[in-house]
Amino acid sequence: MKTYQSDILIIGAGLSGIVTALELLDTGKTIIIIDRDVEENLGGLARWAFGGMFFVNSKHQRRAGIKDSIELAKKDWWSFAQFEDNEYWGQQWADQYIHLCTPHSYD
């Protein structure tokens, strides 16, 4: 059996995992990233966003007449995420992201 060793293990090679890895590499840490997808799909949902940002009910959306809400964003996310029924921490992270993305990143 082959074994690997690193200073940091990152689960998920989406945007946040990749950015975290780059920041840690800059500090001299060794990194292992584990992702559920194949290598060609590295980047997770960020690959499909084409540089877009996820905000919920922002001023720009309201000004453009786009109806959005925490509830709608959560419904959309859950329909795409394919969470397992017992996937507590993934759902908790997504819920926090939905609630905090606009005030913490947009505002």
Buried (B, 14 or more C-beta within 10 A) or exposed (E): EEEEEEEBEBEBBBBBBBEBBEEBEEEEEEBEBEBEEEEEEBBBEBEEEEEEEBBBBBEEBEEEEEEBEEEEBBEEBBEEEEBEEEEEEEBEEBBEBBBEBBEEEBE
